Amino acid sequence: MRVRVRLFAQLRERAGRDAVELDLPEGARVADALAALDDVAQGLPVVMAVNREYAGADRELAAGDELALVPPVSGGAVDTGAVHVRVCEEALSLDALAARVRDPRAGGVVTFSGVTRDVEFLDYEAYAEMAEAELRRIAEAAMLRHGLCAVAVEHRIGRVPLSEASVIVAASAPHRAEAFAGAREVIDEVKVRVPIWKREEGEWIHPHPPTTPPTG
């Protein structure tokens, strides 16, 4: 059976292309695909995703599956009611994001902006389709857990100059404590779970170890 493997960041550079096709036996698992790509992935911890969902090495593959090998994560639009998420290349606007979460029930609106510091610029790359889905899951979970009125998160990809925002979050809630807690949860989860990573001065940065597939 044939499986398509997408490669990002260091893996893409090692392979010299962004995807490869593997012919694997029926019943093959993610671990078998990794073994077939040992020359590309060797020595680099990766997170695996099958059809845009995190997966373990024992996940069985089927013909036509898309396996993505995602390096450790750093950091179109999707709107679902009170949730807004976006991965984009243009500059981010915190004022515009705050406007998205305004609600007559809200007594508190909290915003966060993560900006480039200490260097002239950072380059960000993403597995965009999966990043948007993961951003949405994170935002919806925070909204339910903290009773938020609305939550929005946007992440920039491409080159982000010094002092410009790479990620922004806004959350609104009836009371400030819930708004603060919700915004904090969103940015913390984004930095760990979303397949967006950065390169600083020519080197890929690994601010976190690879995550395990989220549960629940």
N, C-alpha and C positions, 0 to 999 in steps of 0.2 A: 504494500500500500504506500501511497505517496503522502507526505506531510510537508507543509510549508513552514519554514522556520524564519521568523523575523529577528533581525539583529539590530542593536542600538549602541550608540556611543563607542566605547572601546571595542566591543565585539564587532561592530560594523567596520571599524578601522582595521582590525586584525584580518577580517575576511575580505576586505576590499569591496564589499557589496552589502546591501541592506537586507537581503533575504536569500535563503538557499532552499532547494528542494531535496528532501531525503526519501529514499526508498527503504522502507522498513518492513519487517515481517508482520503478519497479522498477530495481534495481541501485544505488540511492542508498547513499552511504556515511556514516559518522559525520560527516565534514566537511560534508556537505550538510545534515544535521540542525543542526549548529552554525550554519551560515549562516542557516538559517530562524529560529534563535533569537538572532540577533545583538543584538537590542535587550535581551535578558536577560543574555547572557553577555559582551557587549562590555566589554573592558578588564579582565576577570577571568580569570586563568589557571585552567584546570580540568583535571581528570583525567576521562577517559571510561571508562565500564564498560558492556558489553553483556551482558545476562543474568547480571549479577553477577560478571563477570570483566573485568579491565582490558583496554582496547582502544585502538588507535591511531586517528587520524583517517581512515585509509584502510580501516578495517574495513567490509566490505559488510554492509548491514542487510537483514533479511527481515521480511515482514509478521508482526506480533505480537511482535517483539522489544521488550525493555525496555531503553532507553538511560538511563543515569544520568549526570548531570553533577555531579561531586563537586568541591567547592572544595578548596583545599589542606588536607591533613589535619593535625591537631595531634599528639597522642596519640595471653530464653530461654537456656538453657545447652546446651552441646554437649560430650559426653564421648565420647572414642574411646579406650578402653583406658587407657593411662597419660597421656593428654592431656585436660585439662579447659579449656574456654574459656567465658566468659559476658559478655554485655552486659546491664546491668541498671540500674534506677533507684534501688535501695536502697543504703544504706551498705555498704561493703566490709569484710570481715574478713580480716586477714592471718593470724591464727591458724587460721581455718577453711581458708584456702587452703594453708597449710603442711601441715595434716593430710592434704590430698588427695595430696600428693606423697611422703608417708612410705613407705618401702620397706625391707625387711630387707637389701637389697643396698647401700643408700645409706650412705655414710660422711660425706656432706656435704649439707646442705639450705641453699640460699641464697634469701632473699626480698628483694623490692624493693617499696617503696611510693612512688608519686608523689603529692604532696599540693598542695593549693592554698596559695599563698603571696602575701604582699604586698597582696592584695585581699580584700574581704569575701566574695566568692564568684566562681565561674566557672560558666558555663552550657555544657554539652556536648550536642552533637547527633550523631546517627549515621545512616548508611545501615545499619540493624541487620542485615538479612539478609546483606549482603555483608561487614559487619564480622566477623560470627561465622565465616564461611567463611575470611576472610583470617587471623583470629587462629588458627584451626586449622592452616592451612598453615604459618604462622610457627612455631607450637609444635612441630609434627611435624618440620619441617626442623631445628630446633635440637636436638631429641631425637636424631635420627639423626646429626647432625654431631658432637655432643659426647658421645655415648654416655650420655645421661641415663637415669635410671630412670623419671622422671616429670616432667611440666612442667604448670603451670597458670597461666592469666592471665585476669583479669577487668577489665573497664572499666566505669566508671559513666557514665551519661548523666543529663541534667537538671541541676539546680542542686547544685553541690558547694561547701559552705561552707569558709571559711578553716581550714586545718590538717587537713581531711578528705581521704581518699584518692580520687583519680580513677582510678588504675590500680594494680593490684598483680600481682606475678609471683612464682612460686615454682618452683624447680627442684631436683631431687635427683639425685645421681650417686654412684658408688662413691668418688670423690675430690673434694676441694674445688675443685681447679682447673677441672675439667669443669663443676661446678655453677655456679661464678662465671661462666665463659665462656658457658654456656648461658643463664643468666638475663640476662646483659648483651646477648646477641644478640637475645633475645626483646623486651626493652623498646626497644632501638634500632630494630628492624624495625617494631614497633607504632607508634612515633612517626612513621615515614615512610610506611608502607604502608596502614594501616588507615583506612577512611573514617569517622573520628571527629574532630570539630574543636570548637574552643571559642570562646566569646564572652566578652570581658572588658570590664566596664563599658560595655556597649552596642556594642562594636566587635568584629567578627570578627578573630581573631588568626591570622596565617599564619606559624607557626614554621618551616615547611619549604616549599620549592617543590614543585609537583606532581611526583609520581613518574612515571616511565615504566613501561609494563607490565612486570612482572617476568618474567624468562625463566629456564628451567631449574628 
